[in-house]
Amino acid sequence: MVEAGLVKKVNNIKTAKLPLSGYQDNKFKLYLLDIGLLGAMISVPQKAIINGDSLFIEYSGAFVENYVAQEFVVNGQKDLYYWSSKNTAEVDFVVALKNQILPLEVKAGISKQKKSLRVYGEKFKPPVLSRSTLMNFKEDGKIRNYPLYAVSLFLKEL
């Protein structure tokens, strides 16, 4: 399915060092090539799509993460990774951009939670921590927020 382009495999990394591919382990996530297909596969009711944020709340961010993976692929990010730490924290996307490793946490709705980003930041000291939510552009100290509609700008920021 990966080779046919139907799904995108996102590998887990043990540590944030270049090259990221050298630090992947045997865990991975799969995202569909299109969020419309995801909705059809799990038979999302039409009301959930029409009623604004209920789609994001009901499915705990699965659609949001899939959307971000789809945006990254469309914008030329071939290899996608995520980072997890012994079931205490997980950062949804970790990408290598211009010889720097940058994390992006994806949240459904307008969540202000930053726990996983803070854990990642303390451990790896990236130049910036980023997240994508339904909130508008915002910078809070070392944490940048990208609205979901503009998440592709994350790949162009440095």
N, C-alpha and C positions, 0 to 999 in steps of 0.2 A: 504494500500500500504506500510505503514511503517512496519507493522508486517510481511508482505510477503517479506521484504527486497528489494523492488523495488525502494524505495526512502529513504533518510536519512533526518530526521527532525532536524533542527538546531534552538534551542530556543533562543530568545532574553533575555538578562539579564538586569536588572535595575541597578545593581551595581556589582562590582567585589569583592565579598567576598565568602569565603568557607562556606558551599558547594554551588557551582554555581546553582545547581538545586533548592535551596531555594530562589533564587532571579530571577527566570525566570518569564516573564509575558506572556500575551496571543498572542504575535507576534512570528512568526517563518518563516523560509525559508525551502524549500524542494530542495534537490539535488538528482539527479538520481544516481543509483548505478554504472553507467558507462557513460563516456562522449560520447562514440560511440552511445549509445541510445539517448542521448540528441541531437546529430547531426542528427540522423535519424528522431526523432520526429519533429524537426523544418525544416527538408528538406534542410540541409546545402548543397550547391552545391559542387561538387567534387573539382572545382577550388579553393574554399576557403580553403580547407584542404591542397591542394598541394602548394598553394602560400604562404607558411610560415606564417608570422605574420598577414596576413589579417583576419584569423579566430579570432584572439584575438582582433583586432581593431574593426572589424565589429560587434561583439556581445558583446562589452563593458564588457569584463571580465567574462561573464557567464560561459564560458568553463573553464576558469582558476580557478574560485571559486569551480566549480563542481569537477575539477581535484584534488584540494587540499582536499576537503571533502572526496573524494574517497581514497586518499593516507592516510588520518588520520584513516579512518575506517579500511583499510587493515593493518595498523600498530597498531591496538588494541585500538584506541581511541573510546570508545563506546559512550560517551556523548559529543555532540558538541554544542557550544553556540556562539552567536555573541553579540555585544554590540552596542547600538545606543543611541544618545543623542539628543532628541528633534529636529530631522531633521538637525542638524548641523554637526554631525560626526557619522561615523559608522566604527567599526572594525570588519572585516569579521569573525574572529575566536578568541575565548577566551577559553583557556584550563587550566585545573588544572593539574600541573605536580609537583610531589614531594612536595606537600603542598604549592606550589606557583601558582599564577595565572598569565598566560602569554598571551599577545595579539599577533595576527598575522594579518597583513593587507596584502591582496593579490591584486597585480596590474597586469594588462595585459601589455605586452610590457616592456619598460625600464623606466617607469614613476618614477620620483624622488619625487613625492608628498608625504608629510608626515603629512598633516594637521590632519587627524583623529587620527593617532598615537600620535601626540603631545597633542591633546585634551585629549585623554585617559591617557597619561603619566602624565599630570598635575593633573588630577583628582584622579588617583589611585596609582601613584608612583610605578609601577612594577620595578623589578630589571633590566629588559631589555625590549626594544621594538623591535619587529621583523616584517619584511615584506618579501614577496616572490615576485620576479619579474623575468624577463628574464635576468637580470644582473647577474654577477657572485657573489661569496661570497664577502662580503664587510662589514666593520664595520665603522660606522660614528658616533662617540661619543657613545651615548646610544642605537643607532639603528643598528640592524644587518640585513643584507640582505641574504636571502637564495635563490639561484636560484631554479626555479620551479622543475628542474629535481632532486633536493636534498631536497625538502621541508620536507620529512619525518625525516631528521636530526633535525629539529626544536623540534620534540618530544623527542629527546635523548640528548639535549644540556646541561641541568643542571647537 
